Amino acid sequence: MEYRILGKTGARLSIIGFGGILAAREEQRDANRFVDEALDAGVNYFDVAPTYMDAEDRLGPALAGKRDKVFLACKTEQRTKQGTRDFLKQSLKKLQTDHFDLYQFHGVTSLEEVETIFGPDGAMETFQWAKKTGLIKHIGFSAHSQEAALAMMDRFDFDSVLYPVNWVNLLDGIFSPPVLEAAKKKGMGILALKAMAHTRIPEGTENPREKTWYVPIDEKEHAKLAFRYTLAQGVTAALPPGYMKWFRWALEVGNNWKSPTPEEIDILRGYARGVAPIFPQ
């Protein structure tokens, strides 16, 4: 497994992350087995959130006795001081830990949210209190909005950003590059989402997978190439979709990662033609 340093934090992360949603809606014995499989493969970066169904309830017991082996990241969609404090304490309890290595604002999408976070009695007050008291080590955020991501970076010296770094959107050159460039200039760690996402679920079509809101790439070599492409964009690590099939494909990449050749990137360009991007502009 390859490891990279997360921005200026000094933390050494596996390039493959274990998304806590992998454990959601699973029997506890299976969640335990998934975590052990990840650890045995060299994965040390784990990420979870209260919104991932019952993932926190499953991941906490699965990590019991193994907490010192992982870099544990958690998130909150709360935007106020008190709401964030309540959810932070709840997440710490469920995950059976006394601290998070990284705590993140989850899914920031609008400038109004940014103003609330940084305003009086906003969530940032709790984040800073939690860091001073040792409940969290590093502060980051995730976003699906370029405007919100850039606004967040303008307001605070974040340690990391968790952001979609998807082959279709990258190849169209519009959605991700400005955020990635800004994060790199600030020396932030970049954590990637949606590396194996293919396209949007067509309107009016039922979603067959409760752990993804998009259509993942369902062909193994295509998915692995797309994941390799994401890992070549200056990111520290990437999180595959929330099912073990894709996680195991990602492990194969992590065990022998190589940057895509120009010829392979041309293949991806061919795959991307006519594909509706998950984040349209």
N, C-alpha and C positions, 0 to 999 in steps of 0.2 A: 504494500500500500504506500502510495506517495503522500507526503505531508507538506503543508505550506503554512507559513506564518500569517496570522490574521492581522493585517495592517500594522499598526504601531503597538499592538497589545503584547506582542511576544509569544502569544499562545500558538501552539503547533497543532494544526488540525489535519485530520485525514481529508483527502480531497473528495471523498464520498461521505455524505451526511446521512444519518438515520432520522428520517422524519417521523416524529412520534405518532403520526396518523397511521403508520404501518401497524401499530399495536391496537388501534381503535377497533371496536366491535369484534375483538378476538377473545377466545378463551384465555385465561391467565397463563395456562401452561404453554400456549402457543406464543403469546407475547414474550414470555421468558425465553423461549427457544429462539425467537427472532433476534432478541437482544444478544443472546449468547453467540448466535451465528455472526452478527455484526462485529462483536468484540473479537471473536476468533479470527475474523478477516482483517483486523487492524483498524476498524472504524472507531474513532473516539469522539466524533462530533455528533451530538444528538440535539434535536430541535423539536419543541412541542408547544402547544398553546391550548388554553381552555376551550377554544372553539372547535377543537378536533374531536368532537364527540366525547367518548370516555377515554381518550388517549392518556391523559394524566393519571387516571385511576389505574390503568394497566402498566404504564411505564414506571411509575414509582416502585411498585413491588418487583418489577423485572430488573430494576437497577439496584435493588437492595444488596448491600455488600460490595457493590462495584462502582460506587459513586466516584471514587478516586481515580478511576480509569477513564472517565469521560469528561469532555467539555460540554456542559449542559446549558443549552439556550432555551429560554422561554419567552413568551410574548403576552401582550395584553391589548385588547381593543378598547379598554377604558381610556378616557381622555381627561378625567378630572382627578384631582389630588386624592380625595377619599376613595373613589371608585378603584383607582389604581392600587392604593394601599390594601384595600380589601382583597382584591384579586391576587395581588402578589403574595399575601399571606396564605391564601387558599391554595395557590399553585405550589408554594414551598411545602405545605403540609401534604398535599397529594403526592408530590414527587419525593417525599421523605428525605428532604435535604435542607441544610441550613443556609444555602446560598445558591444563586445562579451565576454561572461564569459570564453569561451574557443575557441581558434583559432588554426586550425590544418593544417599541410601539408597533402594534400589529396592523398592517393593511391601511396605512394612511392614504387617503384618496382625495382630500379636498383641502383648499387653503383655510377653510373655516375650521377644520380639525387642527390644522397647524396652529392657528391662533388660540384655540382652546387649550391645547397642550402647553403652550408657552405663556398663557395668560394667568391672571390671578387665580389661585387654587387649581391650577392646571396640573396635568399628570407629571410634567417635568419636575415639579417640586418633590413629588414622591420618589421619582427616579434618583434625584440627587441626594435625598435623605437616605435612600436605600444603599446607595454607593458609599456614603460616609459611614454608615453603620455596618457595612460588610455583608449586607444581604444580597448585593449584586456586585460583580467585579467590573463589568463593562456595559456600556450603553449603546444600543443600536436601534434601528427601525427597519420595518419592511413597508413596501409600497407597491402599488400597481399603477400609480399615476406619476408620470414624469414631472408634471408641474409641482405636485406635492413633495416628491422626493427632493427636487432641487431647492424648494422652499425650506424643507427640514434642514438640509445641509447648510443653508445660509444662516440658520438661527443657532446652530450648536455644533461643537466639534465632536461629532459622533465617532465611535470606534468602528462601527460597521454598518453596512446597508445590505439588506436581504431583498433581492430584486429579480424580476424575470430576465433571464439571459437566454433567450430562445432563438433557435437557428433561423426560423422564418422571419421573425422580427429583426434579427441582426442583419440578415441578408437584404432586407428592404431598407436598412440603414436609417430608420427613423426613430423607432421607439426607445431602444436601450442605450445607444452610444452616448448621448449627452450626459446621462446619469453616471455611466461607467467612467467617462472622462473626468467628470467633476469629483467623483469618489477617489480616483487615482491621484488627482492633483492634491487632494487633502490627506493622502496617505491612509485612507480608510480601508478596512478589510471589506472585500466584496463577496457575499454569499449568494449563490445563484439558485433561482427557482425556474421551473418550467423548461428545463433543458431537454426533456423527452416529450414535451407536449407537441402534438401535431397540428390540431386545428380546433375551432369552436364546434360545440355540439349544434347541429342545425336547428334553427328555430322551429318549435313545434314537435321536436323529437325528444322522446323520454331519455333521460340520462341513465345508462345501465350501471354506472359505477358511483356509489355514494361517496367515495373518497377522492374523486377528481371531478371538477366542474368542466373539464375540457376532454378532448379525445387524445389519449396518449398514442405515441407511435407504436404500432403493434407488430412491426417487423424488427427482429432482433438486431441485425447488422445496421439497419438504418438508425435505430434508436441509439445504438452504441456510438455510431459516427456523430450523431447530433450531440450526444453527451460529451464526446471528446472535443467537439467544436466549442461548446460552452466553456470547458475547462481551459481552452486555449485563449480565453478573452481576459486574462489577468485576474481571474477570480481565485479566492482561496479554496472554496469547496462548493459542491453543488448537491442539491437534494433531488433525488428521483421521485417519480410519482408514488402514491401511497399504497402500493401493493408489492408483495415480495417478488413477483416476477420481474418487475422493472428494477427493483433494488438489487437483485442478483445480477441482472445485466450490467448495472452500474459497477458492481463489485468487479466484474470481469475487466471493465475499463480501468478501474483503480489499481488493479494488480499489474497492469502493463500499459500505463498511459503513454500515448504518443500523440503529439500535435498532428492534426490532419494535414495531409499534403495538399498542394494547390489542386491536384487532380481530384482528391476527395472532396474538397470544397466545391469544385465544379459539379460533382455528383449531387451534393446537397442543394446547390442552386437549381439543379434540374428537378429534384424532389419538391422544391418550394414553389415552382411555377404553378400558378392557379390555386394555391392553397390559401384559404381564408385565415389570416393570422389571428391568434387568440387575443391580441391587443391591437385592434384596427386603429388607424389614424384617420 
